[in-house]
Amino acid sequence: QVQLVESGGGRVQAVGSLRLSCAASGSIFSFNAMGWYRQVPGKPRELVALLTSSGMTNYAASVKGRFTISRDGAKNTIYLQMSTLKPGDTAVYLCAARRPQRVEFDCWGQGTQVTVSS
């Protein structure tokens, strides 16, 4: 069973920055994609950023130009660099991975809280 462990959340003022990390218990290249979702109570879970095994990235329109997803294969870790944060970015951020031949993300971390104050 793959484990994903997020870290780096916290409280920050608007226009500040945070970097989230997601450490996998195995090789991140065993997944065909990894990504970051965010969850706000009462709202659907939102895919924020996606990184495929080939290195392609995709971002939600609301974070494009402010967030960057990246990886370090040697550390089996992906990152989410978040800049120019807004109060609307406040959410629990979850790391996710999609195993080969799976249609949806099927491995999840426990989440890390990000709170942006105005």
C-alpha positions in Angstrom: 0.0 0.0 0.0 1.5 3.3 -1.1 1.6 6.1 1.5 1.5 9.8 0.7 2.4 12.2 3.4 1.9 15.9 3.0 3.7 18.7 4.9 4.3 22.4 4.7 0.8 23.7 5.4 0.1 26.5 7.8 -1.2 30.1 8.2 0.1 32.9 6.0 -1.0 36.4 5.1 -2.4 37.3 1.7 0.2 37.7 -1.0 2.5 35.4 0.9 4.0 32.1 -0.2 4.0 28.5 1.0 5.6 25.3 -0.3 3.8 22.0 0.2 5.6 18.7 0.1 4.2 15.2 -0.6 6.5 12.3 0.2 5.7 8.9 -1.3 6.6 5.6 0.3 7.8 4.3 -3.1 9.0 5.7 -6.4 6.9 8.5 -7.7 7.6 7.2 -11.2 5.5 4.2 -10.4 2.4 6.5 -10.9 1.3 7.8 -14.2 0.3 11.0 -12.6 0.4 12.9 -9.3 -1.4 16.0 -8.2 -2.7 18.3 -5.6 -6.3 18.8 -4.8 -7.9 21.1 -2.3 -11.0 20.7 -0.3 -13.2 23.3 1.3 -16.2 22.2 3.4 -19.4 22.3 1.4 -17.6 22.4 -1.9 -16.5 19.7 -4.4 -12.9 18.7 -4.2 -10.9 20.7 -6.7 -7.9 19.6 -8.8 -5.3 22.3 -8.4 -2.3 21.0 -10.2 -1.3 17.9 -12.1 2.0 16.4 -13.0 2.3 13.4 -15.3 5.1 10.9 -15.3 6.3 12.3 -18.5 6.6 15.8 -16.9 3.5 17.5 -18.3 1.7 19.9 -16.0 -1.7 21.3 -15.8 -3.3 23.8 -13.5 -6.7 25.0 -12.4 -7.4 28.4 -13.9 -7.7 29.9 -10.5 -4.1 29.2 -9.6 -2.3 29.4 -13.0 0.6 31.7 -12.8 0.7 31.6 -9.0 1.2 27.9 -8.2 3.9 25.5 -9.5 4.0 21.8 -9.2 7.3 20.0 -9.3 9.1 16.8 -8.3 12.3 15.4 -6.9 12.6 11.8 -8.0 15.6 11.1 -5.8 13.5 12.1 -2.8 10.2 10.5 -4.1 8.6 13.8 -3.4 6.4 16.3 -5.2 5.9 19.9 -4.3 3.4 22.7 -4.7 5.0 26.1 -4.6 2.2 28.6 -3.9 2.8 32.3 -4.3 0.6 35.4 -4.2 -1.8 33.6 -2.0 -5.3 34.8 -1.5 -7.9 34.1 1.2 -9.8 32.1 -1.4 -6.9 29.6 -1.4 -7.7 28.6 2.1 -8.4 24.8 2.1 -7.1 21.4 3.0 -4.6 20.5 0.4 -4.4 16.8 -0.5 -1.7 15.0 -2.4 -3.0 12.3 -4.8 -1.5 9.7 -7.2 -2.9 7.7 -10.0 -1.6 4.2 -10.6 -1.1 2.8 -14.1 -4.3 1.7 -15.8 -6.5 3.6 -13.3 -8.8 6.2 -14.6 -9.0 8.3 -11.4 -6.6 9.2 -8.7 -6.6 6.3 -6.3 -4.0 7.0 -3.7 -4.4 9.9 -1.3 -2.6 11.6 1.5 -4.2 12.8 4.7 -4.2 16.5 3.8 -2.6 19.6 5.1 -4.4 22.8 6.1 -3.5 26.1 4.4 -5.1 29.2 5.8 -4.6 32.6 4.1 -5.6 35.6 6.1 -6.4 39.0 4.6 
